Structure formats: C-alpha cells, structure tokens
C-alpha cells in the first residue's frame, strides 16, 4: 500500500489532502481480505492520531471531515472507505460513515467483496505475557472471521498484540497485528518456559478487554494532557484497529491487577512498611537513620501513588525513573537526603526483592541499574539552593516538597522577603489564606487607587491560589508560553484573570481556552 501523507498538527487539512487519502483508498478495491482492508484504513486513520488542532477536535475536523469528503465523492473508493470507517472510526465517525455508505449503496455504487465480513470477528483466545518485574504486560488476543452463516474459519485468523507499560502509568505503548498466530503463541510460551523472568498465561476475554480499555484510555488521556506520548511508531497505525477489536471482546470484568499488586496502602500501613524496612538486615548498613527514614517514605509514596499501589515492586526501569526523573521534578530533598537516597534505594531493592520473590538475576540487574544511575543522580537532581535560592525561602514555597511547583508559586508570589512598611514579608506564609492576601496586596500596592480594587485583588487571589495548587495545569503552561514571548508578569496575570472571569466555573472550557492562548492581544484587559 502507498503510505499516506502525514497531516499537519496545527491546522485543518485542505481538501487536497482528503483527495490524496481518497486516492489511496482506491487500493481497497483490489484487496480480497477484510483483514487487509481494515489494516489499510487503520493506517490511514492513524495519520491524525495524537494530533492537536487549534480551535477544533481532531477526530471531528479530520475524521468526520474525511467521511463527509468520501460521501460527497460518491465513488466506489469512497464507499469502501466509508464501509471500513463505519467499523474502525469513533462512534460519531462510524454513525456518519454507516449512513453515508447505505445511501451510496442504495444509489447503485458497487461495494467490494469483503464488505459483508469487515469487522465480523469472534475472539479466539486471550493471553498475557508478564515480566517478573511487573514492568509490563504484553496482551495477545486472537480473532477469527465469521462467514455469513455464522461459522468461523481459520482463514485470516490473526492476533492483536498490545504492550501495556506500567512504568508509563499503565499506558498502551505499542500495538501490532500478526497473522502467524500459532507461531506467535508457541514462541511466547517457549520463551516463558525457559526464563524465570517471564510468565505466559491465558486470561479471560473479559479481563483482556478491561485491561486493554484501561491502557488505551491512559494513553489517550496522556495525549490530551501533553500531546503525543512516547509510544511506538506503530501505535498510531494500529490504534483504530485495536480500538475496534477490543470492542469485539465481551465486557463485564474488572481489569486484572498488575503483578505484585497488594491491598491498598493506608498512611498507617505505609509507616509500618517503612519501619519494617529500617529494622531489616537490608538497611543495617545505612549510616544516617534519619535521612534513610525520609528516603524510605519517598520510595513508598512513589510506589503507592505512581505505580498502582506497588511500593514493593522494584525493577531497573522503575528505580532509574524514580531516581533520575521523578525525584528531580517532584521532591525537595535536604543535602543529607540527597546523599543518602541512592544507598537507601539499593537497600530497599534488596528488602523488596525478598518480599516479592524477585529472581536473583532480577535483583542483580536492578542493583546494577541503581549503581549506574547513582553517578548521574547529582547532576539530574538540581537542588534549587545550588542556583543561589535561600533554602528557607524555597521551603516556604514548597511546604509539600513538590519541586515541580516551585516555578509557578514563585511567579504567583514574587514578594516573600524584606519589608513593606511595617510588614515583615519573611514571616508571611503563602500557604495561609490570610497571609496570601497580604502578600498579594503588597504586590498590587500601586493599584489601590482603582475603584474596583477589592474585586480585582480577589481575582488575583483566585489565580494565585490556582497557580499554587496547579489546578488546572494549563494555567501555568499558558503563563509560561506568554512569558517566553516576552510579556511581563503583570500582563500575563491580567490575561489569565480575564479568561477565568469570562469562562467561570466550567473546568473543561477553562482548560480548552487556556490551551488556545498563543499570544496577548494588543490591548490586554486591565
């Protein structure tokens, strides 16, 4: 098949791009297999997966736009595209495509021979391959096509393979399709049979559906928040196909828990686990018990809050991510804790491996990864005080230790030191509602002449509170974009206030409006 042209991410495509896609759809007239047709259209739909369009939903503008274009063309190629889109598209795309396809068929447009079998599949079996670390699940679902009389055939039997990555918040990270079903299953079983680090087992189709729906939802949500997530190149190609095959699995079960999942960890249970660790043989060589205790708290919190409630799960990838990515972004460590953390993490790996029965080779690989990451940790962990910031000031801005909040909170409260009249700014706590209003009053002392000063200050307090809490995240993202364009802080704050005041209490609309900010108008509201 001729590879379609990838669509731009920042504007709706012109009709000539739709025309090119319709031209590529002519190849659908030559195929005999419904599987080939579905894969070709899934590849075509993948052109816009993960894209963002300013001022419109990509699935509506591009997906439904392509359906409308194919319907208007009224050609056999257009009809074949509509038939496949009726199965592979979103709910809105499928409804529009089905109606348009029926209209074209009633008008006499010829349909392909595979039209009656497209999407007419029955699940044949579901399996999952799990690594002993609990890093990922590889889900294999096999399908066969049904004939018009309801019987199934081995012809076009195929397997959908989806990789679910728990180090990426349970996202679906990769997907592909194989027609070599028996060979695929035999290889997976053989690899697991000779490798203590792998498990391969059959699961119920209902479990597979719940697991895959959750994983693809996590990928979509990550895409909605931050743009295309770090998935494989093939994910977009097979995304629509995978979505449609998952719907062919029976619903009705909760997703199977990731490996090493235990009962939820309350605060008391977390504290007990930390105490057990500190009293264990694995921790006896740690020379600073106080710092080791605080490090253990961070390790446990990470496992509970970022890894599906699995503080005892350790792996090379998880430990590297914790040490080199999560800690530098999220946690304010004291100098003593910075020194102790890699050693505490190594001790934790030994302690946890014994509790989860991680094979010895898995523990060795994890300890090797921590050792290699330890050399990079001082550079990865950029202590704010190394930039000349006063530690006491930083701690006032980060009472929760959330390093990722430092920039937005410093932007919200620029006056935290010195005096203003008889006010000692160093003694005011920006986390306290009353002190927060005093700090903002100092920041806006030059505006006391305004007739609407109290109302205006209240709006500044609203924005400052939202920035403090990071809710919604689009608020700080929009502020940074405007600051990068050279606008001063006061201008940016007033634009944020204008948007928040105009949108009101509609979180989704506010997030969308903030996402759309590209620059400040010539005359921003005062």
Secondary structure by P-SEA (a helix, b strand, c coil): ccccbbbbccccccaaaaaaaaaaaccccccccaaaaaaaaaaaacccccccccccccccccaaaaaaaaaaaccaaaaaaaaaaaccccaaaaaaaaaaaaaaaaacccccccccccccccccbbbbbbcccccccbbbbbbbbbccccccccccbbbbbbbbbccccccccccccccaaaaaaaaaaaaaaacccbbbbbbcaaaaaaaaaaaaaaaaaaaacccccccccccccaaaaaaaaaaaccccccccccccccccccaaaaaaaaaaaaacccccccccaaaaaaaaaaaaaaaacccccccccccaaaaaaaacccccccccccaaaaaaaaaaaaaaaaaaaaaacccaaaaaaaaaaaaaaaaaccccccccccccccaaaaaaacccccccaaaaaaaaccccccccccccccccccccaaaaaaaaaaaacccccccaaaaaaaaaaaaaaaaaacccaaaaaaaaaaaaacccaaaaaaaaaaaaaaacccaaaaaaaaaacccccccccc
